Amino acid sequence: MRQAVEAQVLNPCCELGEHGLRQILSDVIQEVQWSVNQDIDGAEILHSLLNASWLQSLLKVYECLQRYLRGSPAPALDYASGLSLQLLADIRALPGCSEEAKELYSLLRKPNLQALLSAHDTVAQKDYEPVLPPMPDKLPDDEEATRIICLVKNKQPLGATIKRNEITGEIFIARVIHGGLADRSGLLHAGDRVVEVNGFPVDGLEPEQVIQVVQARSQGTIMFKVIPITERPVHNQTMLYVRALVDYSPQQDPAIPCADAGVSFRKGDVLEIVDQTDALWWQAKKLPSSSACAGLVPSSNLLRRKQREVWWSQPYHPQAGIQTLSTVEEEEDLIALDEKCVEADEEAFESEELREGEDDGCSKLEDIYLAGFRRSLRLCRRRSHSTTQPSCHTRCPSSCSNSLGSPYEEVVRYQRHPQDAHRLIALLGPPGVGVNELRRRLIELNPNLFLGAVPHTTRAPKGYEESGREYYFISRETFGNMVYNNRFLDYGEYRGNLYGTSIESVRDVLLSGKICVMDIDPNAIHAVRSHELKAYIIYVKPPSQDRLKETRQDSYITTNYYINRPFKEEDFQEMEEAARKIESHYWAFFDQVIVNDRLQDSCVQLLTAVRKAQDEPQWVPASWIRPTTT
Ligand SMILES: Nc1ncnc2c1ncn2[C@@H]1O[C@H](COP(=O)(O)OP(=O)(O)OP(=O)(O)O)[C@@H](O)[C@H]1O
């Protein structure tokens, strides 16, 4: 018997029979049993190994595969789709058909089944397209290994770019676009040398001329003769999602290798980076994307370099391929705006000067105080909107300019766990647009769920005020210490008193299980975008000037110099101007934009946005989820 086993091992191709292997195995077990009886070393281990059920199963699988290999699969017929059509006609012709026949009829009519049968027939008839040209009879011995590649082109672009070696004039595939036609074929690779296209030798041609040869045939088979690259680099691509912090238009970028293959994006767009092989040009898809095909975007380094070039050479150039987040010219504009504001209100200011304390916008809803609506706090914020020397400071005043250095921000999909603290809801917009009106309405809707953070101030409390309710009343020294220890999200001075909102105040609301709703100065965006607060930022945008005039007829604005006066034409213009500046600097950081046209609609949109922020997955900075030590 042992000889029989050896024969099988030496000649693995010989027939094992249906139960061949298992038979051998049981013979081996018997043999081992015999060895055990003879007290031979290691035999027991071998015995248990051979008895193992997993080995038995594996051998069973092996036998099945052997059986399958012996009988090569062949189609029973190669006209299944024709037969199904005949069947449909026959069933239709039946005078009264059974339920089974009806079911069969409806099954056979399904387009997916018909497509399947048609695919079956194509394979069965070996009716493959395209028919490759015959191999030349005589290939010169010294010719390098060439490959003939036929791609069937539809209206889609080929999905590959080429480059020319300026010394030799040879044409190479520069890159293959992820998910494009060439990529899906798996036949063309970056680095392959293109020798011929549709029979035309391309050596020495300009890349544009080669493209013309390719494009001469917009549809049908394109034949490439290529010398494949010998060593294809191995890429370990990792999934990367980024939020664009700048605008980019490939059509306006003369440096892009192929503008048609470029992906344009705006600040705030989320890009899926599918290939970072090239140091200069990444491949990406703009989300949400229904296309399998990626396109070219500048790499982070390249985009940063472009940003710097634009920054230094063209402070503001709307035609430039890339627009920076902020420009020097715009900063100067901001000063001009403030002067205009003083001019406009000087006369009336005499008679109707603001008096801090007379009406501090105390907001009380039955027995619930709505903290953070103080007029002085808002005025101190407003001043920072309109000057380059902000009276309101943020915990990280330089963070905005830091973000200018990085054109992409890595993001990940995040959904708050129901047991986690709520995300901070931060509202912002140009002065007077209605941020506080919306915030107030939201809190009033459900004060048990929504709450503002209690701000700090150095001013003395008034008779009716309680520390921790309207404000935390603290000394200048304590306030200074808190500033020193970065405990304010934003703070500022108004009429000699300091005001600020601390991280602890927001934390208190969040820890109580409520949703903290805060209005913030744009400068505070970077402070609230933190691992702990995970702010969801809602930008309240003014509608058109006409709609502002129409909707704000009975509304009142509080300016630096007036409390609650009717809106004037110039208020709307200033609002629009301020909105333009906020948008050009900060658009990328807005999770939601609400155009505050009809108040009722805006309230509904706000409520929906707040629910989305808490309960639906959102793109958030990767650093919130994987905090770094820096
Ligand atoms: N959609 C709207 N339609 C009509 N009036 C509105 C609308 N939104 C807000 N208002 C009114 O506009 C005025 C200014 O609104 P609000 O005080 O909320 O502005 P704000 O954005 O908080 O600005 P600031 O903080 O600088 O005062 C208020 O009288 C408010 O009731």
The ligand as a MOL file (V3000), in Angstrom:
LIG
                    3D

  0  0  0     0  0            999 V3000
M  V30 BEGIN CTAB
M  V30 COUNTS 31 33 0 0 0
M  V30 BEGIN ATOM
M  V30 1 N -35.4550 87.2170 7.4070 0
M  V30 2 C -35.7300 88.3660 8.0070 0
M  V30 3 N -36.7540 89.1170 7.5630 0
M  V30 4 C -37.0490 90.2830 8.1420 0
M  V30 5 N -36.3840 90.7930 9.1970 0
M  V30 6 C -35.3560 90.1010 9.6770 0
M  V30 7 C -34.9860 88.8570 9.1180 0
M  V30 8 N -33.9150 88.3840 9.8110 0
M  V30 9 C -33.6490 89.3010 10.7580 0
M  V30 10 N -34.4970 90.3210 10.6910 0
M  V30 11 C -34.5200 91.5180 11.5180 0
M  V30 12 O -33.3480 92.2650 11.1890 0
M  V30 13 C -32.8910 92.9570 12.3330 0
M  V30 14 C -31.4280 92.5920 12.5780 0
M  V30 15 O -31.3470 91.2180 12.9250 0
M  V30 16 P -30.3260 90.6930 14.0090 0
M  V30 17 O -30.2990 91.5930 15.1990 0
M  V30 18 O -30.5990 89.2730 14.2340 0
M  V30 19 O -28.9720 90.9010 13.2080 0
M  V30 20 P -27.5630 90.2650 13.5180 0
M  V30 21 O -27.1680 89.5170 12.3140 0
M  V30 22 O -27.5820 89.5260 14.7750 0
M  V30 23 O -26.6230 91.4990 13.5760 0
M  V30 24 P -25.9170 92.1830 14.8580 0
M  V30 25 O -25.4020 91.1110 15.7420 0
M  V30 26 O -24.8490 92.9690 14.2320 0
M  V30 27 O -26.9850 92.9710 15.4920 0
M  V30 28 C -33.7900 92.5470 13.4610 0
M  V30 29 O -34.8170 93.5560 13.5800 0
M  V30 30 C -34.4170 91.2590 13.0020 0
M  V30 31 O -35.6820 91.0420 13.5660 0
M  V30 END ATOM
M  V30 BEGIN BOND
M  V30 1 1 1 2
M  V30 2 1 2 3
M  V30 3 2 2 7
M  V30 4 2 3 4
M  V30 5 1 4 5
M  V30 6 2 5 6
M  V30 7 1 6 7
M  V30 8 1 6 10
M  V30 9 1 7 8
M  V30 10 2 8 9
M  V30 11 1 9 10
M  V30 12 1 10 11
M  V30 13 1 11 12
M  V30 14 1 11 30
M  V30 15 1 12 13
M  V30 16 1 13 14
M  V30 17 1 13 28
M  V30 18 1 14 15
M  V30 19 1 15 16
M  V30 20 2 16 17
M  V30 21 1 16 18
M  V30 22 1 16 19
M  V30 23 1 19 20
M  V30 24 2 20 21
M  V30 25 1 20 22
M  V30 26 1 20 23
M  V30 27 1 23 24
M  V30 28 2 24 25
M  V30 29 1 24 26
M  V30 30 1 24 27
M  V30 31 1 28 29
M  V30 32 1 28 30
M  V30 33 1 30 31
M  V30 END BOND
M  V30 END CTAB
M  END
